Amino acid sequence: MNIEQIQHGTILVLVPDTALIEEEAEELARRVRECYQAGNVKLVLQLNNVPFVDSAGLETILALYTEAIALGGEIKLSAPTDIGKDILKATRLDNVIEVHNSTPDARRSFV
């Protein structure tokens, strides 16, 4: 899994490039926790290149969100695919974590 990182001031945008299934979700968690250790606790997870998220991926996103909140930050989701939107809505994760149609909108929501 490649995860592009784009820093915008105090906000870090992470752009994974594959489905978030068990093994890839574990890699995402490892990379996000490295970001936390480096002091980046305001994250946008850009999902436009993520075709699918399974239960392990959803659990990972929720756990990382909880960790970010505990550290005084937050994770916001941006640009999910249509399938991603359906998954977030069906699991009601979109009621817990902010989901934005675009990454610029997600970044601006931190202000």
VOZA-785478 format. One record per atom (N, C-alpha, C): residue in one letter; x negated, y negated, z. Coordinates in nm, 4 decimals, padded with zeros to 6 digits. Each point is the difference from the previous one (the first is absolute). Layout:
residues N
type A&px X&py Y&pz Z
...
END
This chain:
residues 111
type M&px -00.0841&py 00.1178&pz 00.0000
type M&px 00.0841&py -00.1178&pz 00.0000
type M&px -00.0886&py -00.1240&pz 00.0000
type N&px 00.0296&py -00.0898&pz -00.0896
type N&px -00.0634&py -00.1310&pz 00.0017
type N&px 00.0961&py -00.0969&pz 00.0665
type I&px -00.0543&py -00.0863&pz 00.0843
type I&px 00.0803&py -00.1034&pz 00.0638
type I&px -00.0729&py -00.1318&pz -00.0203
type E&px 00.0518&py -00.0797&pz -00.0900
type E&px -00.0580&py -00.1324&pz -00.0227
type E&px 00.0327&py -00.0873&pz 00.1200
type Q&px -00.0973&py -00.0819&pz 00.0404
type Q&px 00.0201&py -00.0934&pz 00.1105
type Q&px -00.0210&py -00.1414&pz -00.0515
type I&px 00.0987&py -00.0861&pz 00.0246
type I&px -00.0067&py -00.1385&pz -00.0448
type I&px 00.0266&py -00.0888&pz 00.1208
type Q&px -00.1005&py -00.0783&pz 00.0381
type Q&px 00.0127&py -00.0874&pz 00.1169
type Q&px 00.0567&py -00.1352&pz -00.0421
type H&px 00.1013&py -00.0457&pz 00.0699
type H&px 00.0607&py -00.1324&pz -00.0198
type H&px 00.0016&py -00.0681&pz 00.1361
type G&px -00.1073&py -00.0687&pz 00.0348
type G&px -00.0094&py -00.0618&pz 00.1317
type G&px 00.0022&py 00.1064&pz 00.1077
type T&px 00.0970&py -00.0083&pz 00.0902
type T&px 00.0093&py 00.0979&pz 00.1090
type T&px 00.0850&py 00.1213&pz -00.0370
type I&px 00.0492&py 00.0026&pz -00.1233
type I&px 00.0872&py 00.1088&pz -00.0443
type I&px -00.0755&py 00.0889&pz -00.0984
type L&px 00.0059&py 00.1290&pz 00.0257
type L&px -00.0656&py 00.0970&pz -00.0873
type L&px 00.1071&py 00.0788&pz -00.0746
type V&px -00.0122&py 00.0022&pz -00.1322
type V&px 00.0915&py 00.0770&pz -00.0839
type V&px -00.0693&py 00.1311&pz -00.0368
type L&px 00.0683&py 00.1106&pz 00.0256
type L&px -00.0510&py 00.1322&pz -00.0355
type L&px 00.0862&py 00.0555&pz -00.1125
type V&px -00.0663&py 00.0502&pz -00.1049
type V&px 00.0708&py 00.0480&pz -00.1179
type V&px -00.0402&py 00.1450&pz -00.0273
type P&px 00.0722&py 00.0970&pz 00.0588
type P&px -00.0296&py 00.1404&pz -00.0292
type P&px 00.0459&py 00.0348&pz -00.1414
type D&px -00.0602&py 00.1037&pz -00.0580
type D&px 00.0272&py 00.0314&pz -00.1404
type D&px 00.0577&py 00.1392&pz -00.0239
type T&px 00.0602&py 00.0596&pz 00.1027
type T&px 00.0533&py 00.1352&pz -00.0165
type T&px 00.1173&py 00.0221&pz 00.0948
type A&px 00.0689&py 00.1103&pz -00.0184
type A&px 00.1111&py 00.0353&pz 00.0884
type A&px -00.0504&py 00.0145&pz 00.1427
type L&px 00.0799&py -00.0449&pz 00.0949
type L&px -00.0365&py 00.0128&pz 00.1411
type L&px 00.0603&py 00.1287&pz 00.0549
type I&px -00.0729&py 00.1067&pz -00.0253
type I&px 00.0359&py 00.1296&pz 00.0548
type I&px -00.1051&py 00.0349&pz 00.1046
type E&px 00.0133&py 00.1102&pz 00.0664
type E&px -00.0762&py 00.0282&pz 00.1220
type E&px -00.1492&py -00.0366&pz -00.0067
type E&px -00.0739&py 00.0580&pz -00.0918
type E&px -00.1447&py -00.0245&pz -00.0042
type E&px -00.0319&py -00.1467&pz -00.0286
type E&px 00.0707&py -00.0583&pz -00.0949
type E&px -00.0233&py -00.1407&pz -00.0339
type E&px 00.0438&py -00.0921&pz 00.1124
type A&px 00.1061&py 00.0364&pz 00.0710
type A&px 00.0462&py -00.0794&pz 00.1136
type A&px -00.1056&py -00.0017&pz 00.1097
type E&px -00.0662&py 00.1118&pz 00.0206
type E&px -00.1078&py 00.0060&pz 00.0994
type E&px -00.1149&py -00.0927&pz -00.0398
type E&px -00.0323&py -00.0030&pz -00.1281
type E&px -00.1058&py -00.0895&pz -00.0488
type E&px 00.0417&py -00.1458&pz 00.0167
type L&px 00.1255&py -00.0313&pz -00.0302
type L&px 00.0501&py -00.1361&pz 00.0195
type L&px -00.0121&py -00.0392&pz 00.1464
type A&px 00.0395&py 00.0883&pz 00.0902
type A&px -00.0075&py -00.0288&pz 00.1434
type A&px -00.1438&py -00.0276&pz 00.0419
type R&px -00.0932&py 00.0804&pz -00.0485
type R&px -00.1410&py -00.0204&pz 00.0340
type R&px -00.0473&py -00.1371&pz -00.0481
type R&px 00.0352&py -00.0347&pz -00.1224
type R&px -00.0435&py -00.1282&pz -00.0564
type R&px 00.0639&py -00.1184&pz 00.0723
type V&px 00.1285&py 00.0104&pz 00.0337
type V&px 00.0675&py -00.1089&pz 00.0705
type V&px -00.0605&py -00.0177&pz 00.1389
type R&px -00.0281&py 00.1089&pz 00.0667
type R&px -00.0610&py -00.0104&pz 00.1334
type R&px -00.1388&py -00.0628&pz -00.0063
type E&px -00.0728&py 00.0226&pz -00.1075
type E&px -00.1276&py -00.0697&pz -00.0204
type E&px 00.0241&py -00.1511&pz -00.0125
type C&px 00.1074&py -00.0363&pz -00.0673
type C&px 00.0358&py -00.1420&pz -00.0129
type C&px 00.0303&py -00.0592&pz 00.1368
type Y&px 00.0748&py 00.0734&pz 00.0812
type Y&px 00.0314&py -00.0460&pz 00.1353
type Y&px -00.1289&py -00.0219&pz 00.0796
type Q&px -00.0912&py 00.0946&pz -00.0089
type Q&px -00.1266&py -00.0113&pz 00.0740
type Q&px -00.0814&py -00.1197&pz -00.0470
type A&px 00.0162&py -00.0381&pz -00.1259
type A&px -00.0710&py -00.1159&pz -00.0538
type A&px 00.0719&py -00.1312&pz 00.0309
type G&px 00.1139&py 00.0092&pz 00.0695
type G&px 00.0720&py -00.1206&pz 00.0393
type G&px 00.1130&py -00.0393&pz -00.0930
type N&px 00.0255&py 00.0791&pz -00.1034
type N&px 00.1105&py -00.0276&pz -00.0920
type N&px 00.1250&py 00.0699&pz 00.0511
type V&px 00.0914&py -00.0767&pz 00.0588
type V&px 00.1222&py 00.0592&pz 00.0555
type V&px 00.1270&py -00.0528&pz -00.0681
type K&px -00.0160&py -00.0893&pz -00.0956
type K&px 00.1123&py -00.0475&pz -00.0811
type K&px -00.0195&py 00.0584&pz -00.1392
type L&px 00.0801&py 00.1029&pz -00.0292
type L&px -00.0190&py 00.0742&pz -00.1239
type L&px 00.1257&py 00.0017&pz -00.0841
type V&px -00.0205&py -00.0032&pz -00.1315
type V&px 00.1066&py 00.0253&pz -00.0961
type V&px -00.0378&py 00.1286&pz -00.0722
type L&px 00.0900&py 00.0943&pz 00.0013
type L&px -00.0201&py 00.1250&pz -00.0714
type L&px 00.0793&py -00.0105&pz -00.1301
type Q&px -00.0727&py -00.0201&pz -00.1101
type Q&px 00.0618&py -00.0185&pz -00.1317
type Q&px 00.0246&py 00.1376&pz -00.0619
type L&px 00.1255&py 00.0303&pz -00.0290
type L&px 00.0390&py 00.1354&pz -00.0381
type L&px 00.0327&py 00.0191&pz -00.1477
type N&px -00.0305&py -00.0965&pz -00.0844
type N&px 00.0393&py 00.0122&pz -00.1407
type N&px -00.0684&py 00.1155&pz -00.0732
type N&px -00.1140&py 00.0484&pz 00.0501
type N&px -00.0697&py 00.1130&pz -00.0616
type N&px 00.0223&py 00.1303&pz 00.0762
type V&px 00.0988&py -00.0003&pz 00.0898
type V&px 00.0316&py 00.1184&pz 00.0802
type V&px 00.1320&py 00.0572&pz -00.0517
type P&px -00.0069&py 00.1095&pz -00.0775
type P&px 00.1226&py 00.0518&pz -00.0609
type P&px 00.0929&py 00.0727&pz 00.0967
type F&px -00.0535&py 00.0462&pz 00.1136
type F&px 00.0810&py 00.0796&pz 00.0912
type F&px -00.0590&py -00.0067&pz 00.1402
type V&px 00.0870&py 00.0044&pz 00.1007
type V&px -00.0428&py 00.0063&pz 00.1397
type V&px 00.0773&py 00.1138&pz 00.0653
type D&px -00.0727&py 00.0982&pz 00.0554
type D&px 00.0695&py 00.1096&pz 00.0681
type D&px 00.0102&py -00.0304&pz 00.1493
type S&px 00.0508&py 00.0959&pz 00.0774
type S&px 00.0216&py -00.0240&pz 00.1425
type S&px -00.1308&py -00.0299&pz 00.0732
type A&px -00.1086&py 00.0655&pz -00.0396
type A&px -00.1297&py -00.0286&pz 00.0630
type A&px -00.0428&py -00.1433&pz -00.0292
type G&px 00.0239&py -00.0454&pz -00.1217
type G&px -00.0327&py -00.1373&pz -00.0356
type G&px 00.0826&py -00.1007&pz 00.0777
type L&px 00.1294&py 00.0280&pz 00.0145
type L&px 00.0876&py -00.0891&pz 00.0764
type L&px -00.0411&py -00.0048&pz 00.1467
type E&px -00.0304&py 00.1155&pz 00.0567
type E&px -00.0435&py 00.0047&pz 00.1401
type E&px -00.1300&py -00.0776&pz 00.0186
type T&px -00.0898&py 00.0110&pz -00.0962
type T&px -00.1273&py -00.0720&pz 00.0068
type T&px 00.0225&py -00.1499&pz -00.0053
type I&px 00.0831&py -00.0447&pz -00.0927
type I&px 00.0283&py -00.1438&pz -00.0113
type I&px 00.0598&py -00.0517&pz 00.1302
type L&px 00.0942&py 00.0732&pz 00.0578
type L&px 00.0634&py -00.0426&pz 00.1246
type L&px -00.1013&py -00.0024&pz 00.1146
type A&px -00.0853&py 00.0998&pz 00.0088
type A&px -00.1023&py 00.0030&pz 00.1055
type A&px -00.0976&py -00.1162&pz -00.0156
type L&px -00.0408&py -00.0280&pz -00.1230
type L&px -00.0933&py -00.1114&pz -00.0238
type L&px 00.0659&py -00.1340&pz 00.0323
type Y&px 00.1277&py -00.0127&pz -00.0320
type Y&px 00.0759&py -00.1206&pz 00.0325
type Y&px 00.0024&py -00.0201&pz 00.1522
type T&px 00.0301&py 00.1059&pz 00.0737
type T&px 00.0048&py -00.0061&pz 00.1460
type T&px -00.1358&py -00.0397&pz 00.0578
type E&px -00.1061&py 00.0563&pz -00.0554
type E&px -00.1357&py -00.0343&pz 00.0446
type E&px -00.0312&py -00.1463&pz -00.0282
type A&px 00.0386&py -00.0482&pz -00.1175
type A&px -00.0255&py -00.1406&pz -00.0348
type A&px 00.0716&py -00.0931&pz 00.0973
type I&px 00.1252&py 00.0302&pz 00.0319
type I&px 00.0765&py -00.0820&pz 00.0948
type I&px -00.0708&py -00.0024&pz 00.1354
type A&px -00.0465&py 00.1161&pz 00.0452
type A&px -00.0695&py 00.0093&pz 00.1297
type A&px -00.1282&py -00.0825&pz 00.0008
type L&px -00.0601&py -00.0193&pz -00.1181
type L&px -00.1236&py -00.0778&pz -00.0111
type L&px 00.0270&py -00.1487&pz -00.0248
type G&px 00.1266&py -00.0383&pz -00.0025
type G&px 00.0357&py -00.1401&pz -00.0235
type G&px 00.0143&py -00.0349&pz -00.1469
type G&px 00.0089&py 00.1006&pz -00.0849
type G&px 00.0146&py -00.0227&pz -00.1436
type G&px 00.1296&py 00.0581&pz -00.0512
type E&px -00.0016&py 00.0354&pz -00.1273
type E&px 00.1187&py 00.0585&pz -00.0613
type E&px -00.0378&py 00.0550&pz -00.1369
type I&px 00.0755&py 00.0978&pz -00.0443
type I&px -00.0089&py 00.0496&pz -00.1378
type I&px 00.1315&py -00.0333&pz -00.0671
type K&px -00.0098&py -00.0516&pz -00.1219
type K&px 00.1182&py -00.0239&pz -00.0820
type K&px -00.0196&py 00.0754&pz -00.1302
type L&px 00.1084&py 00.0455&pz -00.0589
type L&px -00.0055&py 00.0747&pz -00.1245
type L&px 00.0405&py -00.0904&pz -00.1148
type S&px -00.0633&py 00.0206&pz -00.1156
type S&px 00.0364&py -00.0807&pz -00.1160
type S&px 00.0053&py 00.0851&pz -00.1263
type A&px 00.0809&py -00.0453&pz -00.0914
type A&px 00.0095&py 00.0516&pz -00.1363
type A&px 00.0203&py 00.1511&pz -00.0104
type P&px 00.0898&py 00.0580&pz 00.0807
type P&px 00.0218&py 00.1442&pz -00.0153
type P&px 00.0653&py 00.0307&pz -00.1343
type T&px -00.0250&py 00.1191&pz -00.0515
type T&px 00.0671&py 00.0449&pz -00.1216
type T&px 00.1475&py 00.0218&pz 00.0320
type D&px 00.0794&py 00.0249&pz -00.1022
type D&px 00.1424&py 00.0265&pz 00.0233
type D&px 00.0185&py 00.1226&pz 00.0896
type I&px -00.0790&py 00.1041&pz -00.0250
type I&px 00.0076&py 00.1194&pz 00.0849
type I&px -00.0430&py -00.0352&pz 00.1426
type G&px -00.1051&py -00.0804&pz 00.0122
type G&px -00.0466&py -00.0423&pz 00.1315
type G&px 00.1066&py -00.0775&pz 00.0746
type K&px 00.0694&py -00.0884&pz -00.0687
type K&px 00.1092&py -00.0759&pz 00.0624
type K&px 00.1087&py 00.0940&pz 00.0504
type D&px 00.0342&py 00.0982&pz -00.0836
type D&px 00.1032&py 00.0960&pz 00.0384
type D&px -00.0414&py 00.0789&pz 00.1243
type I&px -00.1266&py 00.0419&pz 00.0046
type I&px -00.0502&py 00.0768&pz 00.1140
type I&px 00.0018&py -00.0853&pz 00.1266
type L&px -00.0471&py -00.1243&pz -00.0112
type L&px -00.0018&py -00.0891&pz 00.1165
type L&px 00.1418&py -00.0274&pz 00.0499
type K&px 00.0927&py -00.0162&pz -00.0938
type K&px 00.1384&py -00.0262&pz 00.0390
type K&px 00.0648&py 00.1245&pz 00.0616
type A&px -00.0199&py 00.1153&pz -00.0613
type A&px 00.0620&py 00.1239&pz 00.0490
type A&px -00.0485&py 00.0360&pz 00.1400
type T&px -00.1260&py -00.0308&pz 00.0278
type T&px -00.0561&py 00.0314&pz 00.1320
type T&px 00.0169&py -00.1153&pz 00.0982
type R&px 00.0521&py -00.1098&pz -00.0490
type R&px 00.0207&py -00.1221&pz 00.0790
type R&px -00.1298&py -00.0614&pz 00.0514
type L&px -00.1106&py 00.0399&pz -00.0589
type L&px -00.1271&py -00.0607&pz 00.0376
type L&px -00.0021&py -00.1479&pz -00.0385
type D&px 00.0791&py -00.0350&pz -00.1021
type D&px 00.0079&py -00.1410&pz -00.0402
type D&px 00.0702&py -00.0861&pz 00.1047
type N&px 00.0646&py 00.0617&pz 00.0997
type N&px 00.0584&py -00.0746&pz 00.1116
type N&px -00.1016&py -00.0260&pz 00.1105
type V&px -00.1129&py 00.0690&pz -00.0064
type V&px -00.1041&py -00.0126&pz 00.1021
type V&px -00.1145&py -00.0858&pz -00.0513
type I&px -00.0448&py 00.0299&pz -00.1202
type I&px -00.1146&py -00.0688&pz -00.0597
type I&px 00.0509&py -00.0901&pz -00.1116
type E&px -00.0496&py -00.1230&pz -00.0031
type E&px 00.0397&py -00.0921&pz -00.1061
type E&px -00.0463&py 00.0523&pz -00.1351
type V&px 00.0911&py -00.0040&pz -00.0975
type V&px -00.0313&py 00.0403&pz -00.1369
type V&px 00.0269&py -00.1198&pz -00.0901
type H&px -00.0995&py -00.0360&pz -00.0805
type H&px 00.0110&py -00.1141&pz -00.0902
type H&px -00.0136&py 00.0468&pz -00.1438
type N&px 00.0683&py -00.0688&pz -00.0900
type N&px -00.0067&py 00.0369&pz -00.1414
type N&px -00.1361&py -00.0281&pz -00.0614
type S&px -00.0713&py -00.0986&pz 00.0539
type S&px -00.1313&py -00.0338&pz -00.0560
type S&px -00.1015&py -00.0175&pz 00.1124
type T&px -00.1243&py 00.0190&pz -00.0355
type T&px -00.1078&py -00.0171&pz 00.0971
type T&px -00.0150&py -00.1457&pz 00.0427
type P&px 00.0097&py -00.0972&pz -00.0912
type P&px -00.0055&py -00.1396&pz 00.0463
type P&px 00.1098&py -00.0329&pz 00.1014
type D&px 00.1200&py 00.0537&pz -00.0206
type D&px 00.1083&py -00.0219&pz 00.0974
type D&px -00.0356&py 00.0604&pz 00.1351
type A&px -00.0573&py 00.1201&pz -00.0011
type A&px -00.0395&py 00.0649&pz 00.1261
type A&px -00.1077&py -00.0809&pz 00.0698
type R&px -00.0980&py -00.0495&pz -00.0755
type R&px -00.1066&py -00.0805&pz 00.0612
type R&px 00.0568&py -00.1275&pz 00.0613
type R&px 00.0884&py -00.0667&pz -00.0735
type R&px 00.0585&py -00.1252&pz 00.0499
type R&px 00.0833&py 00.0232&pz 00.1260
type S&px 00.0566&py 00.1174&pz 00.0156
type S&px 00.0868&py 00.0265&pz 00.1157
type S&px -00.0779&py 00.0026&pz 00.1310
type F&px -00.1310&py 00.0081&pz -00.0053
type F&px -00.0812&py -00.0044&pz 00.1220
type F&px -00.0095&py -00.1409&pz 00.0570
type V&px 00.0258&py -00.1004&pz -00.0815
type V&px -00.0165&py -00.1391&pz 00.0447
type V&px 00.1162&py -00.0442&pz 00.0832
END
